[in-house]
Amino acid sequence: MPSRLHPEDQKRVDEYLSSPVHRVERRPFRVGILIALVAGSVIGLGLLSRLLAQFAVA
């Protein structure tokens, strides 16, 4: 894919992106934690809504 930048500008962009500031080590993304958080939120909000419905009826 050709760059839309001039070669000098592309060189500066490449140098900027390859600088040590942009090479942060990150932990790998773990899908299981995301699914657990979403499921926990849905279950928690469902239980809260049932609790509020019990108080509204009484």
PyMOL CGO cylinders between C-alpha atoms (Angstrom):
from pymol import cmd
from pymol.cgo import CYLINDER

trace = [
    CYLINDER, 0.00, 0.00, 0.00, 1.66, 3.22, -1.10, 0.3, 1, 1, 1, 1, 1, 1,
    CYLINDER, 1.66, 3.22, -1.10, 2.08, 6.02, 1.41, 0.3, 1, 1, 1, 1, 1, 1,
    CYLINDER, 2.08, 6.02, 1.41, 0.41, 9.35, 0.83, 0.3, 1, 1, 1, 1, 1, 1,
    CYLINDER, 0.41, 9.35, 0.83, 3.27, 11.14, 2.57, 0.3, 1, 1, 1, 1, 1, 1,
    CYLINDER, 3.27, 11.14, 2.57, 6.41, 12.50, 1.04, 0.3, 1, 1, 1, 1, 1, 1,
    CYLINDER, 6.41, 12.50, 1.04, 9.41, 10.22, 1.61, 0.3, 1, 1, 1, 1, 1, 1,
    CYLINDER, 9.41, 10.22, 1.61, 10.99, 12.65, 4.09, 0.3, 1, 1, 1, 1, 1, 1,
    CYLINDER, 10.99, 12.65, 4.09, 7.79, 12.87, 6.11, 0.3, 1, 1, 1, 1, 1, 1,
    CYLINDER, 7.79, 12.87, 6.11, 7.32, 9.10, 6.05, 0.3, 1, 1, 1, 1, 1, 1,
    CYLINDER, 7.32, 9.10, 6.05, 10.88, 8.68, 7.30, 0.3, 1, 1, 1, 1, 1, 1,
    CYLINDER, 10.88, 8.68, 7.30, 10.17, 11.01, 10.25, 0.3, 1, 1, 1, 1, 1, 1,
    CYLINDER, 10.17, 11.01, 10.25, 6.96, 9.15, 11.05, 0.3, 1, 1, 1, 1, 1, 1,
    CYLINDER, 6.96, 9.15, 11.05, 8.79, 5.81, 10.98, 0.3, 1, 1, 1, 1, 1, 1,
    CYLINDER, 8.79, 5.81, 10.98, 11.53, 7.15, 13.27, 0.3, 1, 1, 1, 1, 1, 1,
    CYLINDER, 11.53, 7.15, 13.27, 8.94, 8.54, 15.68, 0.3, 1, 1, 1, 1, 1, 1,
    CYLINDER, 8.94, 8.54, 15.68, 7.03, 5.27, 15.86, 0.3, 1, 1, 1, 1, 1, 1,
    CYLINDER, 7.03, 5.27, 15.86, 10.17, 3.21, 16.33, 0.3, 1, 1, 1, 1, 1, 1,
    CYLINDER, 10.17, 3.21, 16.33, 11.41, 5.33, 19.23, 0.3, 1, 1, 1, 1, 1, 1,
    CYLINDER, 11.41, 5.33, 19.23, 11.69, 3.60, 22.64, 0.3, 1, 1, 1, 1, 1, 1,
    CYLINDER, 11.69, 3.60, 22.64, 8.78, 5.62, 24.02, 0.3, 1, 1, 1, 1, 1, 1,
    CYLINDER, 8.78, 5.62, 24.02, 6.36, 3.72, 21.78, 0.3, 1, 1, 1, 1, 1, 1,
    CYLINDER, 6.36, 3.72, 21.78, 7.70, 0.26, 22.61, 0.3, 1, 1, 1, 1, 1, 1,
    CYLINDER, 7.70, 0.26, 22.61, 5.75, -0.42, 25.80, 0.3, 1, 1, 1, 1, 1, 1,
    CYLINDER, 5.75, -0.42, 25.80, 5.61, -4.03, 26.88, 0.3, 1, 1, 1, 1, 1, 1,
    CYLINDER, 5.61, -4.03, 26.88, 2.01, -5.08, 27.49, 0.3, 1, 1, 1, 1, 1, 1,
    CYLINDER, 2.01, -5.08, 27.49, 0.49, -8.21, 28.87, 0.3, 1, 1, 1, 1, 1, 1,
    CYLINDER, 0.49, -8.21, 28.87, -1.36, -10.31, 26.29, 0.3, 1, 1, 1, 1, 1, 1,
    CYLINDER, -1.36, -10.31, 26.29, -5.07, -9.64, 25.95, 0.3, 1, 1, 1, 1, 1, 1,
    CYLINDER, -5.07, -9.64, 25.95, -7.11, -12.25, 27.79, 0.3, 1, 1, 1, 1, 1, 1,
    CYLINDER, -7.11, -12.25, 27.79, -10.60, -12.82, 26.45, 0.3, 1, 1, 1, 1, 1, 1,
    CYLINDER, -10.60, -12.82, 26.45, -11.66, -14.90, 29.47, 0.3, 1, 1, 1, 1, 1, 1,
    CYLINDER, -11.66, -14.90, 29.47, -11.37, -11.95, 31.84, 0.3, 1, 1, 1, 1, 1, 1,
    CYLINDER, -11.37, -11.95, 31.84, -13.45, -9.76, 29.52, 0.3, 1, 1, 1, 1, 1, 1,
    CYLINDER, -13.45, -9.76, 29.52, -16.17, -12.41, 29.23, 0.3, 1, 1, 1, 1, 1, 1,
    CYLINDER, -16.17, -12.41, 29.23, -16.20, -12.89, 33.01, 0.3, 1, 1, 1, 1, 1, 1,
    CYLINDER, -16.20, -12.89, 33.01, -16.57, -9.14, 33.58, 0.3, 1, 1, 1, 1, 1, 1,
    CYLINDER, -16.57, -9.14, 33.58, -19.40, -8.84, 31.08, 0.3, 1, 1, 1, 1, 1, 1,
    CYLINDER, -19.40, -8.84, 31.08, -21.20, -11.91, 32.44, 0.3, 1, 1, 1, 1, 1, 1,
    CYLINDER, -21.20, -11.91, 32.44, -20.74, -10.71, 36.02, 0.3, 1, 1, 1, 1, 1, 1,
    CYLINDER, -20.74, -10.71, 36.02, -22.13, -7.29, 35.14, 0.3, 1, 1, 1, 1, 1, 1,
    CYLINDER, -22.13, -7.29, 35.14, -25.16, -8.76, 33.40, 0.3, 1, 1, 1, 1, 1, 1,
    CYLINDER, -25.16, -8.76, 33.40, -25.87, -11.16, 36.26, 0.3, 1, 1, 1, 1, 1, 1,
    CYLINDER, -25.87, -11.16, 36.26, -25.35, -8.44, 38.89, 0.3, 1, 1, 1, 1, 1, 1,
    CYLINDER, -25.35, -8.44, 38.89, -27.63, -5.98, 37.13, 0.3, 1, 1, 1, 1, 1, 1,
    CYLINDER, -27.63, -5.98, 37.13, -30.24, -8.71, 36.62, 0.3, 1, 1, 1, 1, 1, 1,
    CYLINDER, -30.24, -8.71, 36.62, -30.22, -9.54, 40.32, 0.3, 1, 1, 1, 1, 1, 1,
    CYLINDER, -30.22, -9.54, 40.32, -30.44, -5.85, 41.21, 0.3, 1, 1, 1, 1, 1, 1,
    CYLINDER, -30.44, -5.85, 41.21, -33.43, -5.38, 38.91, 0.3, 1, 1, 1, 1, 1, 1,
    CYLINDER, -33.43, -5.38, 38.91, -35.21, -8.37, 40.50, 0.3, 1, 1, 1, 1, 1, 1,
    CYLINDER, -35.21, -8.37, 40.50, -34.51, -6.94, 43.95, 0.3, 1, 1, 1, 1, 1, 1,
    CYLINDER, -34.51, -6.94, 43.95, -35.88, -3.55, 42.96, 0.3, 1, 1, 1, 1, 1, 1,
    CYLINDER, -35.88, -3.55, 42.96, -38.95, -5.21, 41.40, 0.3, 1, 1, 1, 1, 1, 1,
    CYLINDER, -38.95, -5.21, 41.40, -39.64, -7.01, 44.69, 0.3, 1, 1, 1, 1, 1, 1,
    CYLINDER, -39.64, -7.01, 44.69, -39.55, -3.70, 46.57, 0.3, 1, 1, 1, 1, 1, 1,
    CYLINDER, -39.55, -3.70, 46.57, -41.77, -2.01, 43.99, 0.3, 1, 1, 1, 1, 1, 1,
    CYLINDER, -41.77, -2.01, 43.99, -44.46, -4.70, 44.26, 0.3, 1, 1, 1, 1, 1, 1,
    CYLINDER, -44.46, -4.70, 44.26, -44.45, -4.79, 48.06, 0.3, 1, 1, 1, 1, 1, 1,
]
cmd.load_cgo(trace, "trace")
